[in-house]
Amino acid sequence: MKAVISKFLRQLNLLHTADKVRFFLAKSKNTTRNKDFQSKHKDFIFPPEYLMYESFQLNYESYYSSGKAAANFLFDTFRKYNEEENPKILDWGCGPARIVRHISEKSQKGNVFATDYNSETITWNKQNIQGIEFNLNPLEAVLPYDDSFFDFIYGISIFTHLSEKLHFEWKNELTRVLKSDGILLLSLQGDLFKTILTESEIQTYNSGNIVVRGNVKEGHRTYSAFHPEKFVRELFSDFTVVEHIPSYENNGKPEQDIWVMKKH
């Protein structure tokens, strides 16, 4: 047992070292363009560099433009299925507010909430982003909101970093706080991501079972889960799937599946 633990710790240390190297490479690559973008958007506050890198990528322009585009897509998708005049919206796993700061602009009559398990991220968000109620949640499936509280909940690449056990527990908690006929939108790693799986993982995936690579800290971006359609539909069997956009390539990179579901 000690040998197994020792091996795991060595792997974890190597991962942390590699992650730091990637961070400094990204920082070096983007320093000039980030300074230039900041000089043109002086009133826009960007998060600390590692918080941005840890949740997305260290590129100011991409953080700004992709966050705005995602907010437009998310809110417009919600509006296709729900016409609540003053909606309550939750960004589940908000990170350093890349999307939710723009959601609050889109939903001027709504009440916007955001939650994340990273205490540094939530502290920064509370100090720098106005008009949103931020919450620090544990990794476990516990939220401080009342039953049937939200009209719209979205989670962008959050289930992708959780164990199978927490899939079921978080699904139950999100269901609890979502109103009847409320909309849940999730991005998940679907069929296109099979290209990075091993043969045995592909067999598991093709049988309709979730694949989890969990040799690192759960919740971290390097902890990865892959979601076949059969697993997703069974997990959310008490929802109606109103829209499913399969994963596709965007400039040579795979985009995650989009699942839009309505609570019964």
CORSULJO-V761073 format. One record per pair of residues at least 12 apart in sequence whose C-alpha atoms are under 10 Angstrom apart, sorted by the first residue. I is the first residue (numbers start at 1). GAP is how many residues later the second one is. Records with the same first field share a line. If there is no record, write none. Layout:
I=GAP + GAP
This chain:
8=207 + 208
9=206 + 207
11=204 + 205
12=203 + 204 + 205
15=201 + 207
16=200
19=35 + 203
20=30
22=31
23=26 + 27 + 30 + 31 + 34 + 35
24=26 + 29 + 34
25=33
26=23 + 27 + 31 + 32 + 33
27=22 + 23 + 26 + 30 + 31 + 32
28=30
29=29 + 30
30=27 + 28 + 29 + 30
31=27 + 28 + 29
33=26 + 27 + 28
34=24 + 25 + 26 + 27 + 28
35=25
36=24 + 25
37=22 + 23 + 24 + 27
38=22 + 23
41=20 + 23
44=20
45=83 + 84
46=14 + 17 + 18 + 50 + 51 + 52 + 82
47=13 + 16 + 48 + 49 + 50 + 51 + 74 + 77 + 78 + 81
48=48 + 72 + 73 + 76
51=44 + 45 + 67 + 69 + 70 + 73
52=43 + 44 + 45 + 46 + 69
53=43
54=41 + 42 + 166 + 167 + 168
55=38 + 39 + 40 + 41 + 42 + 43 + 66 + 102 + 165 + 166
56=39 + 40 + 42 + 165
62=36
63=33 + 34 + 35 + 36
64=34 + 35 + 37 + 38
65=33 + 34
66=32 + 33
67=30 + 31 + 32 + 33 + 34 + 35 + 36
68=30 + 31 + 32 + 33 + 34 + 35 + 37 + 38
69=30 + 33
70=28 + 29 + 30 + 32 + 33 + 86
71=27 + 28 + 29 + 30 + 31 + 32 + 33 + 34 + 35 + 36
72=27 + 30 + 31 + 33 + 34
73=30
74=25 + 29 + 32 + 78 + 79 + 80 + 111 + 186
75=14 + 27 + 28 + 29 + 31 + 32 + 77 + 79
76=30
77=106 + 108 + 166 + 183
78=73 + 74 + 75 + 76 + 104 + 105 + 106 + 107 + 182 + 183
79=73 + 104
81=100 + 101 + 102 + 161 + 179 + 180 + 181
82=69 + 70 + 99 + 100 + 101 + 180
83=68
84=26 + 67 + 68 + 98
85=22 + 24 + 25
86=21 + 22 + 23 + 24 + 25 + 65
87=20 + 21 + 22 + 23 + 24 + 25 + 62 + 63 + 64 + 65 + 95
88=19 + 21 + 22 + 23 + 24 + 25 + 61 + 62 + 63 + 64 + 65 + 90 + 91 + 94
89=14 + 15 + 18 + 21 + 22 + 23 + 24 + 25 + 43 + 60 + 61 + 62 + 63 + 64 + 65 + 89 + 93 + 94
90=13 + 21 + 22 + 23 + 24 + 25 + 42 + 43 + 44 + 59 + 60 + 61 + 62 + 63 + 64 + 65 + 84 + 87 + 88 + 94
91=12 + 21 + 22 + 23 + 24 + 25 + 43 + 61 + 62 + 63 + 64 + 65
92=21 + 22 + 23 + 24 + 25 + 43 + 45 + 51 + 61 + 62 + 63 + 64 + 65 + 66 + 82 + 94
93=21 + 22 + 23 + 24 + 25 + 42 + 43 + 44 + 61 + 62 + 63 + 64 + 65 + 66 + 126
94=19 + 20 + 21 + 22 + 23 + 24 + 27 + 28 + 31 + 40 + 41 + 60 + 61 + 62 + 64
95=19 + 20 + 21 + 22 + 23 + 24 + 25 + 26 + 27 + 30 + 61
96=20 + 22 + 24 + 25 + 26 + 27 + 28 + 29 + 30 + 32 + 33
97=17 + 18 + 19 + 24 + 25 + 27 + 28 + 29 + 31 + 32 + 35 + 37
99=57
100=12 + 13 + 14 + 29 + 32
101=13 + 24 + 28 + 29 + 30 + 31
103=29
104=26 + 27 + 28
105=26
108=23
110=41
111=20 + 21 + 22 + 39
112=19 + 20 + 21 + 22 + 38 + 40
113=18 + 19 + 20 + 21 + 22 + 37 + 40
114=18 + 19 + 20 + 21 + 22 + 23 + 39 + 40
115=18 + 19 + 20 + 21 + 22 + 23 + 28 + 29
116=18 + 19 + 20 + 21 + 22 + 23 + 42
117=18 + 19 + 20 + 21 + 22 + 23 + 102
118=18 + 19 + 20 + 21 + 101 + 102
119=16 + 17 + 18 + 19
120=16
121=15
122=12 + 13 + 14 + 15
123=12 + 13
139=23 + 27 + 31 + 79 + 80
140=26 + 29 + 30 + 33
141=25 + 26 + 27 + 28 + 29 + 30 + 31 + 32 + 33
142=27 + 28 + 30 + 31 + 32
143=27 + 30 + 31 + 33 + 34
144=33
145=28 + 31 + 32 + 33
146=30 + 31 + 32
147=26 + 27 + 28 + 29 + 30 + 31 + 32
148=26 + 27 + 28 + 29 + 30 + 31 + 32 + 33 + 34
149=27 + 28 + 29 + 30 + 31 + 33
150=24 + 25 + 26 + 27 + 28 + 29 + 30 + 32 + 33 + 34
151=26 + 27 + 28 + 29 + 30 + 31 + 32 + 33 + 111 + 112
152=25 + 26 + 27 + 29 + 30 + 31 + 32 + 33 + 110
153=21 + 22 + 24 + 25 + 26 + 29 + 30 + 31 + 32 + 33
154=20 + 29 + 30 + 31 + 32 + 33 + 105 + 106
155=29 + 30 + 31 + 32 + 33
156=29 + 30 + 31 + 32 + 100 + 102
157=29 + 30 + 31 + 32 + 64 + 67 + 68 + 99 + 100 + 101
158=28 + 29 + 30 + 61 + 62 + 63 + 66 + 67
159=12 + 27 + 28 + 29 + 30 + 60 + 65 + 66 + 67 + 68
160=26 + 27 + 28 + 29 + 51 + 52 + 53 + 59 + 60 + 61 + 62 + 63 + 64 + 65 + 66 + 67 + 96
161=27 + 51 + 52 + 53 + 56 + 57 + 58 + 59 + 60 + 61 + 62 + 63 + 64 + 65
162=50 + 51 + 52 + 55 + 56 + 57 + 58 + 59 + 61 + 62 + 63
163=47 + 48 + 49 + 50 + 51 + 55 + 56 + 60 + 61 + 62
164=45 + 46 + 47 + 48 + 61
166=52
167=43 + 58 + 65 + 68
168=67 + 68
171=64 + 65
172=63 + 64
175=61 + 63 + 64 + 88 + 89
178=84 + 85
179=83 + 84 + 85
180=59 + 82 + 83 + 84
181=58 + 59 + 80 + 81 + 82 + 83
182=57 + 79 + 80 + 81 + 82
183=56 + 57 + 58 + 59 + 77 + 78 + 79 + 80 + 81
184=55 + 57 + 75 + 76 + 77 + 78 + 79
185=56 + 58 + 59 + 73 + 74 + 75 + 76 + 77
186=58 + 70 + 71 + 72 + 73 + 74 + 75
187=57 + 58 + 59 + 60 + 68 + 69 + 70 + 71 + 72 + 73
188=37 + 38 + 39 + 40 + 41 + 44 + 58 + 59 + 67 + 68 + 69 + 70 + 71
189=35 + 36 + 37 + 38 + 39 + 40 + 57 + 58 + 65 + 66 + 67 + 68 + 69
190=15 + 35 + 36 + 37 + 38 + 39 + 42 + 55 + 56 + 57 + 58 + 64 + 65 + 66 + 67 + 68
191=14 + 15 + 35 + 36 + 37 + 38 + 55 + 56 + 57 + 63 + 65 + 66
192=34 + 54 + 55 + 56 + 57 + 61 + 62 + 63 + 64 + 65
193=33 + 34 + 35 + 54 + 55 + 60 + 61 + 62 + 63 + 64
194=12 + 17 + 32 + 33 + 34
195=59
197=14 + 16 + 29
201=12 + 25
202=24
204=24
205=21 + 22 + 23 + 24 + 25 + 26
206=21 + 22 + 23 + 24
207=21 + 23 + 24
208=19 + 20 + 21 + 22 + 23 + 24 + 26
209=17 + 18 + 19 + 20 + 21 + 22 + 23
210=15 + 16 + 17 + 18 + 19 + 20 + 21 + 22
211=13 + 14 + 15 + 16 + 17
212=12 + 13 + 14 + 15
213=12 + 13
226=30
227=30
228=29
229=15 + 17 + 28 + 30
232=27
233=26
236=25 + 26 + 27
237=26 + 27
238=23 + 24 + 25 + 26
239=21 + 22 + 23 + 24 + 25
240=20 + 21 + 22 + 23 + 24
241=18 + 19 + 20 + 21 + 22
242=17 + 18 + 19 + 20
243=15 + 16 + 17 + 18 + 19
244=13 + 14 + 15 + 16 + 17
245=12 + 13 + 14 + 15
246=12 + 13
